[in-house]
Amino acid sequence: MTTLKSLPTRAGSRILSVGAARGDRLVPNDELVGPIDSSDEWIRQRTGIATRARVSDGSEAVDLAERAAKEAIERAGIDGSQLDAVIVSTISNTVQTPSMAALLTERVGATPAPAFDISAACAGYAYGVAQADALVRSGMAEHVLVVGVEKLSEVVDPTDRSISFLLGDGAGAVVVGAADEPGISPSVWGSDGSHWETIRMTNTLGSMRDGAPWPTLRQDGPTVFRWAVWEMAKKAREALDAAGIEPGDLAAFIPHQANMRIIDEFAKQLKLPDTVAIARDIETTGNTSAASIPLAMHRLLEEQPELSGGLALQIGFGAGLVYGAQVVVLP
């Protein structure tokens, strides 16, 4: 039997750089409280959010993705033509096909790199990193661009008290490249479709054809809070175990920026020592779903550049219900 040729594998991969782009306008709580009969104080106490970044200049999600991607590519010290794959995690593509990744690949000069979208909402970025790591270690790629991007202001109902006042627009991007030793741990990821309706759209595209209104996001807040704090804390500990480290070995904790109360309770459940920096980008950016982890990483490294080279636990969780987590070496 003829033996098929295989690619040489690599010892590891790591995140080489990170880029970010946020909506051009910071929307304060006071602008949103009227339709939901609420107050700035209520929103701050419940979510920790003071403002959320939203697009007001007509930019589409792919425009945000392009800005973040170009920063990441430049910081990695490579050219777009050196990308071997482009992965975009988003629920904000304006069409069902073609993919946002295909358009982004052309915009950053990466053609003919393979490109595809991931629809895993708030876990999408972690899913993308898991796939980029596998592509690099398998020898199929040397550099992979992973982008998490959302324009969630498109799916906001101003009268909804469950989730709409949380949502923002933004994009975060990383370049994952080859490394002599692992810089991305084995990923812990999965899903539980029995809770599919916990975070959902109000209508399907098919129902719109029959006259239903534009679909917007909804969530069962108490259920999401319990699931995130209790069940996802277990998955975070599994990710630490998979990486072979303890909480005290971390330099940073970068969870999906869902809600400040969730982030703080999450840290308590993990018994993180005071030496671990905790990303809290949600206070000014809001919840940007797939974009939230790389955006939070970008801001954390801007504010504390000494964290570069340290270990960070990142975990995404949300609609589906889906989750993904890994430990990474910070770029």
C-alpha positions as CSV (number, residue, x, y, z in Angstrom):
1,M,0.0,0.0,0.0
2,T,1.3,3.5,-0.9
3,T,1.9,5.6,2.2
4,L,0.4,9.1,2.1
5,K,2.7,12.0,2.8
6,S,2.1,13.8,6.2
7,L,3.1,17.3,7.4
8,P,5.8,17.7,10.1
9,T,4.2,18.6,13.4
10,R,5.3,21.4,15.8
11,A,5.9,21.4,19.5
12,G,3.5,24.3,20.1
13,S,1.9,27.5,19.2
14,R,1.4,30.9,21.0
15,I,-0.4,34.2,20.6
16,L,2.1,36.6,19.0
17,S,0.1,39.8,19.1
18,V,-3.3,41.3,19.8
19,G,-5.3,44.1,18.1
20,A,-8.5,45.9,19.0
21,A,-11.2,48.1,17.6
22,R,-14.3,49.5,19.4
23,G,-17.4,51.3,18.4
24,D,-16.7,55.0,18.0
25,R,-19.2,56.2,20.6
26,L,-19.5,55.4,24.3
27,V,-23.1,55.3,25.2
28,P,-23.8,56.1,28.9
29,N,-26.4,54.4,31.0
30,D,-28.5,57.5,31.2
31,E,-29.3,57.3,27.5
32,L,-30.8,53.8,27.9
33,V,-32.8,53.9,31.1
34,G,-36.0,55.6,29.9
35,P,-37.4,52.7,27.7
36,I,-36.6,50.1,30.4
37,D,-37.8,52.2,33.3
38,S,-34.5,51.9,35.1
39,S,-31.6,54.1,36.4
40,D,-27.9,54.5,36.0
41,E,-27.5,53.1,39.6
42,W,-29.5,50.0,38.8
43,I,-27.5,49.1,35.7
44,R,-24.1,49.7,37.5
45,Q,-25.2,47.6,40.5
46,R,-26.5,44.7,38.3
47,T,-23.9,44.7,35.6
48,G,-20.9,47.0,36.5
49,I,-21.4,48.8,33.2
50,A,-21.0,52.6,33.0
51,T,-20.8,52.9,29.2
52,R,-20.9,50.6,26.2
53,A,-19.0,51.2,22.9
54,R,-21.4,51.3,19.9
55,V,-21.0,52.2,16.3
56,S,-22.4,55.5,15.2
57,D,-20.4,56.2,12.1
58,G,-22.0,53.6,9.8
59,S,-19.2,51.0,10.2
60,E,-20.1,47.4,9.7
61,A,-18.7,44.5,11.8
62,V,-16.2,43.6,9.1
63,D,-14.8,47.2,9.2
64,L,-14.2,46.7,13.0
65,A,-12.6,43.3,12.2
66,E,-10.3,44.9,9.6
67,R,-9.0,47.5,12.0
68,A,-8.3,45.0,14.8
69,A,-6.8,42.5,12.4
70,K,-4.4,45.0,10.8
71,E,-3.1,46.1,14.2
72,A,-2.6,42.4,15.2
73,I,-0.8,41.6,12.0
74,E,1.5,44.7,12.3
75,R,2.3,43.9,15.9
76,A,3.2,40.3,15.0
77,G,5.8,41.7,12.6
78,I,4.4,39.9,9.6
79,D,2.6,40.8,6.4
80,G,-1.0,39.7,5.6
81,S,0.4,37.5,2.8
82,Q,2.1,35.4,5.5
83,L,-1.2,34.3,7.1
84,D,-2.0,30.7,6.4
85,A,-5.6,30.8,7.6
86,V,-8.2,33.4,8.8
87,I,-10.9,32.5,11.4
88,V,-13.6,34.9,12.3
89,S,-15.9,34.3,15.3
90,T,-19.1,36.3,15.0
91,I,-22.9,36.3,15.0
92,S,-22.9,39.7,13.3
93,N,-22.3,38.9,9.6
94,T,-24.8,40.9,7.5
95,V,-25.4,37.9,5.2
96,Q,-25.7,34.2,5.7
97,T,-23.1,33.7,3.0
98,P,-20.4,34.4,2.0
99,S,-18.4,34.3,5.2
100,M,-17.1,37.5,6.9
101,A,-13.7,35.7,7.1
102,A,-13.5,35.5,3.3
103,L,-14.1,39.2,2.9
104,L,-11.6,40.0,5.7
105,T,-9.0,37.8,4.1
106,E,-9.1,39.9,1.0
107,R,-9.0,43.2,3.0
108,V,-5.9,42.3,4.9
109,G,-4.0,40.9,1.9
110,A,-4.1,37.3,3.0
111,T,-5.7,35.8,-0.2
112,P,-5.7,32.8,-1.0
113,A,-5.6,31.7,2.7
114,P,-8.4,29.5,3.8
115,A,-11.1,31.4,5.7
116,F,-14.1,30.5,7.7
117,D,-16.6,31.9,10.3
118,I,-17.4,30.3,13.6
119,S,-20.9,30.8,15.1
120,A,-20.4,30.2,18.8
121,A,-21.4,33.6,20.2
122,C,-19.5,34.4,23.4
123,A,-17.4,31.3,23.2
124,G,-16.4,31.9,19.6
125,Y,-13.0,33.5,20.2
126,A,-11.9,30.6,22.5
127,Y,-13.1,28.2,19.8
128,G,-11.1,30.1,17.2
129,V,-7.9,30.0,19.4
130,A,-8.4,26.2,19.8
131,Q,-8.6,25.7,16.1
132,A,-5.7,28.0,15.4
133,D,-3.6,26.1,17.9
134,A,-4.4,22.8,16.3
135,L,-3.7,24.1,12.8
136,V,-0.3,25.4,13.8
137,R,0.8,22.4,15.8
138,S,-0.4,20.0,13.0
139,G,1.9,21.7,10.5
140,M,-1.0,23.0,8.4
141,A,-0.3,26.6,9.2
142,E,2.5,28.8,10.5
143,H,0.4,31.9,11.2
144,V,-3.3,32.0,11.8
145,L,-5.4,35.2,12.3
146,V,-8.3,34.8,14.8
147,V,-10.8,37.6,15.1
148,G,-13.8,37.9,17.4
149,V,-16.1,40.7,16.2
150,E,-19.7,41.8,16.9
151,K,-22.0,44.7,16.1
152,L,-24.6,43.8,18.7
153,S,-26.2,47.3,18.5
154,E,-28.0,45.8,15.4
155,V,-29.9,43.3,17.6
156,V,-30.9,45.6,20.5
157,D,-34.5,46.1,21.6
158,P,-34.4,49.4,23.6
159,T,-37.3,48.2,25.7
160,D,-35.8,44.9,26.7
161,R,-34.6,44.6,30.3
162,S,-32.9,41.2,30.0
163,I,-29.8,41.9,27.9
164,S,-30.0,44.8,25.4
165,F,-28.5,47.4,27.8
166,L,-25.4,45.2,28.1
167,L,-24.5,45.1,24.5
168,G,-21.7,46.8,22.6
169,D,-19.8,46.7,19.3
170,G,-16.1,45.8,18.8
171,A,-13.5,43.5,17.4
172,G,-10.4,41.9,18.9
173,A,-7.8,40.0,16.9
174,V,-4.8,37.8,17.6
175,V,-2.2,36.2,15.4
176,V,-1.3,32.7,16.5
177,G,2.1,31.4,15.4
178,A,4.5,28.5,15.7
179,A,6.5,28.2,19.0
180,D,9.3,25.9,20.3
181,E,7.1,25.0,23.3
182,P,3.4,25.2,24.0
183,G,2.1,28.7,24.5
184,I,-1.6,27.6,24.3
185,S,-2.8,24.8,26.6
186,P,-5.2,22.0,25.6
187,S,-8.6,23.6,25.2
188,V,-11.6,22.6,27.3
189,W,-14.7,23.2,25.2
190,G,-18.2,21.9,24.7
191,S,-21.9,22.7,24.5
192,D,-25.3,21.9,26.2
193,G,-28.1,22.4,23.7
194,S,-30.8,21.5,26.3
195,H,-30.5,25.2,27.4
196,W,-30.7,26.5,23.8
197,E,-33.4,29.0,24.6
198,T,-31.6,30.6,27.6
199,I,-29.9,33.1,25.3
200,R,-31.7,33.4,22.0
201,M,-33.0,35.6,19.2
202,T,-36.7,36.6,19.3
203,N,-37.5,35.6,15.7
204,T,-36.1,33.4,12.9
205,L,-35.2,34.8,9.5
206,G,-38.0,32.7,8.1
207,S,-40.5,34.3,10.3
208,M,-39.4,37.7,9.1
209,R,-40.4,36.7,5.6
210,D,-43.9,36.3,7.0
211,G,-43.9,39.7,8.6
212,A,-42.3,39.1,12.0
213,P,-40.3,42.0,13.4
214,W,-36.5,42.3,13.2
215,P,-35.0,39.6,15.6
216,T,-33.3,40.9,18.8
217,L,-31.4,39.2,21.6
218,R,-33.0,38.0,24.8
219,Q,-31.7,36.1,27.8
220,D,-32.9,34.4,31.0
221,G,-30.6,36.4,33.3
222,P,-30.9,34.4,36.5
223,T,-30.3,31.1,34.7
224,V,-27.3,32.5,32.8
225,F,-25.8,33.9,36.0
226,R,-26.1,30.5,37.9
227,W,-24.7,28.6,34.9
228,A,-21.8,31.0,34.4
229,V,-20.8,31.1,38.0
230,W,-21.2,27.5,39.0
231,E,-20.9,25.4,35.9
232,M,-18.3,27.5,34.1
233,A,-16.1,27.8,37.2
234,K,-15.8,24.0,36.9
235,K,-14.7,24.2,33.3
236,A,-12.2,26.9,34.2
237,R,-10.7,24.6,36.8
238,E,-10.6,21.8,34.2
239,A,-8.6,24.2,31.9
240,L,-6.1,24.9,34.6
241,D,-5.8,21.1,35.2
242,A,-5.3,20.6,31.5
243,A,-2.5,23.2,31.5
244,G,-0.9,21.6,34.5
245,I,-1.0,24.8,36.6
246,E,-2.6,26.2,39.7
247,P,-4.5,29.5,40.1
248,G,-1.4,31.1,41.7
249,D,0.6,30.4,38.6
250,L,-1.6,32.8,36.6
251,A,-0.6,36.4,35.8
252,A,-4.2,37.2,34.5
253,F,-7.7,36.0,34.3
254,I,-9.6,37.1,31.1
255,P,-13.1,35.8,31.1
256,H,-15.9,36.7,28.7
257,Q,-17.1,40.2,29.7
258,A,-20.7,39.1,30.3
259,N,-21.4,41.0,33.6
260,M,-19.1,42.4,36.3
261,R,-21.0,40.4,39.0
262,I,-20.3,37.2,37.1
263,I,-16.6,38.1,36.7
264,D,-16.2,38.9,40.4
265,E,-18.0,35.8,41.6
266,F,-16.1,33.7,39.0
267,A,-12.8,34.9,40.6
268,K,-14.0,34.0,44.1
269,Q,-15.0,30.5,42.9
270,L,-11.6,30.0,41.4
271,K,-9.9,31.3,44.6
272,L,-7.6,33.5,42.6
273,P,-4.9,35.2,44.6
274,D,-4.6,39.0,44.7
275,T,-1.6,38.8,42.4
276,V,-3.8,37.7,39.4
277,A,-4.9,40.7,37.3
278,I,-8.6,40.4,36.4
279,A,-9.9,41.9,33.1
280,R,-12.8,44.2,33.6
281,D,-13.2,45.8,30.2
282,I,-16.9,45.5,30.4
283,E,-17.2,48.6,32.6
284,T,-16.6,50.9,29.6
285,T,-17.0,48.6,26.5
286,G,-20.0,46.6,27.5
287,N,-20.7,43.0,26.5
288,T,-19.3,42.4,22.9
289,S,-19.8,38.6,22.8
290,A,-17.1,37.0,20.6
291,A,-15.0,40.1,20.7
292,S,-14.9,40.5,24.5
293,I,-11.9,38.3,25.5
294,P,-9.4,39.7,23.0
295,L,-10.7,43.3,23.6
296,A,-10.2,42.7,27.3
297,M,-6.7,41.2,26.7
298,H,-5.7,44.2,24.6
299,R,-6.8,46.7,27.3
300,L,-5.2,44.7,30.1
301,L,-1.8,44.6,28.3
302,E,-2.1,48.4,27.5
303,E,-2.7,49.1,31.2
304,Q,-0.2,46.5,32.6
305,P,2.4,45.8,29.9
306,E,4.4,43.9,32.5
307,L,1.9,41.0,32.2
308,S,3.4,40.2,28.8
309,G,4.9,36.7,28.9
310,G,2.8,35.6,31.8
311,L,0.0,33.0,31.9
312,A,-3.6,34.0,31.4
313,L,-6.7,31.8,31.8
314,Q,-9.3,32.8,29.2
315,I,-12.8,31.4,29.1
316,G,-15.8,32.2,26.9
317,F,-19.4,31.1,27.6
318,G,-22.8,31.9,26.2
319,A,-25.6,31.3,23.8
320,G,-26.0,27.7,22.8
321,L,-25.1,27.0,25.6
322,V,-21.4,26.8,24.5
323,Y,-18.1,27.2,26.3
324,G,-14.4,27.2,25.6
325,A,-11.3,27.8,27.8
326,Q,-7.6,27.6,27.6
327,V,-4.5,29.0,29.3
328,V,-2.3,31.1,27.1
329,V,1.0,32.9,27.3
330,L,0.3,36.6,26.9
331,P,1.9,38.3,23.9
